């Protein structure tokens, strides 16, 4: 800066001072902070690479899968091991494992995010309402949540299966209603903490609506814990989908399902171990990826 109070670029000093908060604000946005966390955390970067790999596989499965996922070849059953044509071998029915893994990724990465998004939407609404309104509304929402949490997810799903049958929609329905109470508790805790703060009181004095106060003034305070929880919940949901498939009550055949692939071949693990190990490794890798991403975001929250 020179004696006239102007910066070295010739602009007024006020322009330089005003520009700094704008650069800081850029990193305070959710995408900016998330990207910053991934760059600063090797664990998060590793997890992001794993998740990105499976997302790419799911998106381009129709073009990169070497065979149709349900194509049977009885001639290959005698020698199902990996080969130049079938990179990971074939399963007990002669179906190419690589193709089924790629198409199975589409199933997992469609059902899991939709289920978690549904749970987050319902949980956020209930948590904000319970924390902001309080009283009998809070008590009613929390007791309903306790009732849902008292049912093991698998048992609840089996009840729905017995009534409506197995489908992706029913999986989403069960995960939504069993995960929403946990998310509601997170949002409720944050809401109780901030609902009496000055900026919320100022919004009331301005005559803002209840919806505006809850979603614009209060909800941003919960975005840090929510983002971490949602990544963890994606991992839990992946395990749940795999467990349901292994129990035989997951997605109906013949659609590729990683859990179903394990179920169909686990009896031959000592004869043809690759048939079981590869889909099990796919489930584990995706869960690890989501958990590593959540760990990186937790590190960012601690360092902030």
C-alpha positions in Angstrom: 0.0 0.0 0.0 1.3 3.5 -0.8 0.9 6.8 1.0 -2.4 7.6 -0.7 -4.0 4.7 1.0 -4.3 2.6 -2.2 -3.1 -0.9 -2.6 -0.2 -2.0 -4.9 -2.7 -2.9 -7.7 -4.0 0.7 -7.8 -7.4 0.0 -6.3 -8.7 1.5 -3.1 -7.8 -0.2 0.2 -11.5 -0.9 0.9 -11.7 -3.1 -2.2 -8.9 -5.3 -0.8 -10.4 -5.5 2.6 -13.8 -6.3 1.2 -12.4 -9.1 -1.0 -11.0 -11.1 1.9 -14.3 -12.1 3.5 -15.6 -13.2 0.1 -12.7 -15.6 -0.3 -13.3 -17.0 3.1 -17.0 -17.4 2.5 -16.2 -19.5 -0.5 -14.7 -22.2 1.7 -17.6 -22.0 4.1 -20.1 -23.4 1.7 -20.9 -27.1 2.0 -19.3 -28.2 -1.3 -16.2 -26.0 -0.6 -15.7 -27.4 2.9 -16.3 -30.9 1.8 -13.7 -30.6 -1.0 -11.3 -29.0 1.4 -11.7 -31.9 3.8 -11.1 -34.5 1.1 -7.9 -32.7 0.1 -6.6 -32.4 3.6 -7.3 -36.0 4.7 -5.6 -38.9 3.0 -8.2 -41.3 4.5 -11.0 -39.3 3.0 -9.3 -39.1 -0.4 -8.8 -42.9 -0.4 -12.5 -43.4 0.6 -13.5 -41.0 -2.1 -11.5 -42.9 -4.7 -13.2 -46.1 -3.8 -16.7 -44.6 -3.9 -16.0 -42.8 -7.2 -14.7 -46.1 -8.7 -18.0 -47.9 -7.9 -20.1 -44.9 -9.1 -18.2 -44.9 -12.4 -18.8 -48.7 -12.7 -22.5 -48.3 -11.9 -22.9 -45.5 -14.5 -21.1 -47.2 -17.3 -22.1 -50.8 -16.6 -24.1 -51.2 -19.8 -21.0 -50.3 -21.8 -18.1 -51.8 -19.9 -19.7 -55.0 -18.7 -18.1 -57.7 -21.0 -21.3 -59.9 -20.9 -25.0 -59.6 -20.0 -25.3 -60.1 -16.3 -27.8 -62.9 -16.5 -26.2 -64.8 -19.4 -25.8 -68.5 -18.6 -23.1 -70.7 -20.0 -23.3 -74.3 -18.7 -20.0 -75.1 -20.5 -18.1 -72.9 -18.1 -19.3 -74.5 -14.9 -16.7 -77.2 -15.1 -13.9 -74.7 -15.0 -15.2 -71.4 -13.5 -11.9 -69.9 -12.5 -10.7 -66.5 -13.7 -9.4 -66.5 -17.2 -8.5 -64.0 -20.0 -12.1 -63.9 -21.1 -13.7 -63.9 -17.7 -11.4 -61.8 -15.5 -13.0 -62.9 -12.2 -14.4 -66.2 -13.3 -18.0 -67.2 -13.5 -20.5 -68.3 -10.8 -22.1 -71.6 -10.2 -24.5 -71.0 -13.1 -21.8 -69.9 -15.6 -22.6 -66.2 -15.3 -19.7 -63.7 -15.6 -18.8 -62.3 -12.2 -17.4 -59.0 -13.4 -20.6 -58.2 -15.3 -22.7 -59.1 -12.3 -20.6 -57.0 -10.0 -20.9 -54.0 -12.3 -24.7 -54.3 -12.6 -25.0 -55.0 -8.9 -23.2 -51.7 -8.2 -26.1 -49.9 -10.0 -28.5 -51.6 -7.7 -26.7 -50.7 -4.5 -25.8 -47.2 -5.5 -29.5 -46.5 -6.5 -31.3 -48.1 -3.5 -28.9 -46.9 -0.8 -28.8 -43.2 -1.6 -32.5 -43.0 -2.3 -33.2 -44.8 1.1 -30.8 -42.5 3.0 -32.2 -39.4 1.3 -35.7 -40.4 2.3 -34.6 -41.0 5.8 -32.8 -37.7 5.9 -35.8 -35.8 4.6 -38.2 -37.3 7.1 -35.7 -37.2 10.0 -34.9 -33.5 9.4 -38.6 -32.5 9.3 -39.4 -34.4 12.4 -36.3 -33.3 14.3 -36.8 -29.6 13.5 -40.5 -29.9 14.5 -39.8 -31.7 17.7 -36.9 -29.4 18.8 -38.5 -26.1 17.8 -42.1 -26.7 18.9 -41.3 -28.8 22.0 -44.1 -29.9 24.4 -46.4 -32.7 23.4 -45.3 -32.5 19.8 -41.7 -33.3 20.8 -42.9 -36.1 23.2 -45.1 -37.7 20.5 -42.4 -37.6 17.8 -39.7 -39.0 20.1 -42.0 -41.8 21.4 -42.9 -42.9 17.9 -39.2 -42.9 17.0 -38.5 -45.1 20.1 -41.1 -47.5 19.0 -39.7 -47.8 15.5 -36.1 -48.2 16.9 -37.4 -51.0 19.1 -37.9 -53.2 16.0 -34.8 -54.7 14.5 -34.5 -53.6 10.9 -34.4 -57.1 9.6 -37.5 -58.2 11.5 -39.4 -55.1 10.3 -38.4 -55.9 6.8 -39.5 -59.5 7.1 -42.9 -58.3 8.3 -43.3 -56.0 5.3 -42.0 -58.8 2.9 -44.6 -61.2 4.3 -47.3 -58.6 3.5 -46.2 -56.9 0.3 -43.4 -59.0 -1.1 -39.7 -58.4 -1.9 -38.8 -55.3 -3.9 -36.4 -52.3 -4.0 -39.3 -50.0 -2.9 -39.9 -52.1 0.3 -36.2 -52.0 1.1 -36.2 -48.2 0.7 -39.4 -48.0 2.8 -37.9 -50.0 5.7 -34.6 -48.1 5.7 -36.3 -44.8 5.6 -38.6 -45.5 8.6 -35.9 -47.1 10.7 -33.1 -44.5 10.0 -35.3 -41.4 10.2 -35.7 -41.5 14.1 -31.9 -41.5 14.5 -31.5 -38.5 12.2 -34.4 -36.8 13.9 -32.6 -37.1 17.2 -29.5 -35.4 15.8 -31.5 -32.5 14.3 -33.6 -32.2 17.5 -30.5 -31.9 19.6 -29.1 -29.1 17.5 -32.4 -27.3 17.3 -32.8 -27.4 21.1 -29.3 -25.8 21.3 -29.9 -22.9 18.9 -33.6 -22.2 19.0 -33.2 -19.5 21.7 -30.1 -17.8 20.2 -30.1 -14.1 19.1 -30.3 -14.7 15.4 -33.3 -17.0 15.8 -35.0 -14.4 18.1 -34.2 -11.7 15.5 -36.0 -13.8 12.8 -39.1 -14.0 15.0 -39.1 -10.3 15.6 -38.9 -9.7 11.8 -42.1 -11.8 11.5 -40.5 -14.7 9.6 -42.6 -17.9 9.3 -41.9 -21.0 11.3 -40.8 -22.9 8.2 -38.3 -20.1 7.4 -36.9 -20.1 10.9 -36.6 -23.9 11.0 -35.1 -24.5 7.6 -33.1 -21.3 7.0 -32.0 -20.2 10.4 -31.7 -23.4 12.4 -31.1 -26.3 9.9 -27.7 -24.9 8.7 -26.3 -25.3 12.2 -26.9 -29.1 11.9 -25.3 -29.6 8.5 -21.9 -30.7 9.9 -23.2 -33.6 12.0 -25.7 -34.5 9.3 -23.2 -34.8 6.5 -21.0 -37.1 8.6 -24.0 -39.2 9.7 -25.3 -39.5 6.1 -22.0 -40.9 4.8 -21.9 -43.4 7.7 -25.5 -44.3 7.1 -24.7 -45.0 3.4 -22.3 -47.6 4.6 -24.8 -49.1 7.1 -27.4 -49.2 4.3 -25.0 -51.0 2.0 -24.5 -53.6 4.6 -28.2 -53.9 5.2 -28.9 -54.4 1.5 -26.2 -57.1 1.4 -27.5 -58.8 4.5 -31.1 -58.9 3.1 -29.8 -60.3 -0.1 -27.8 -63.0 1.8 -30.9 -63.9 3.8 -32.8 -64.4 0.5 -35.3 -61.5 1.1 -33.5 -58.8 -0.8 -34.0 -57.8 -4.4 -35.9 -60.4 -6.4 -33.9 -62.4 -8.9 -32.5 -62.4 -11.6 -31.4 -58.8 -11.0 -27.7 -58.8 -9.8 -27.5 -58.3 -6.0 -24.1 -58.5 -4.2 -25.7 -60.0 -1.1 -27.6 -62.5 -3.3 -24.4 -63.4 -5.1 -22.8 -64.3 -1.8 -25.9 -66.4 -0.8 -26.0 -68.3 -4.0 -22.3 -69.4 -3.8 -21.3 -69.5 -0.1 -21.9 -73.2 0.1 -19.0 -73.7 -2.4 -16.5 -71.4 -0.8 -14.1 -74.2 -0.1 -14.3 -75.5 -3.7 -14.6 -72.2 -5.7 -13.9 -69.4 -3.2 -13.7 -66.7 -5.8 -17.5 -66.9 -6.4 -18.2 -65.8 -2.8 -15.1 -63.6 -2.1 -15.4 -61.2 -4.9 -19.0 -60.0 -4.2 -18.2 -59.9 -0.5 -15.1 -57.8 -1.2 -17.3 -55.5 -3.3 -19.7 -54.9 -0.4 -16.8 -54.4 2.1 -14.9 -52.0 -0.2 -18.0 -49.7 -0.7 -18.7 -49.7 3.0 -15.0 -48.8 3.7 -15.2 -46.0 1.2 -18.2 -44.4 2.8 -16.7 -44.8 6.3 -13.4 -43.2 5.3 -15.3 -40.3 3.8 -17.1 -39.8 7.1 -13.8 -40.0 9.0 -12.4 -37.3 6.8 -15.4 -35.0 7.5 -15.1 -35.7 11.2 -11.4 -34.6 11.1 -12.5 -31.4 9.3 -15.1 -30.7 12.0 -12.5 -31.2 14.8 -10.0 -28.9 13.1 -12.5 -26.2 12.3 
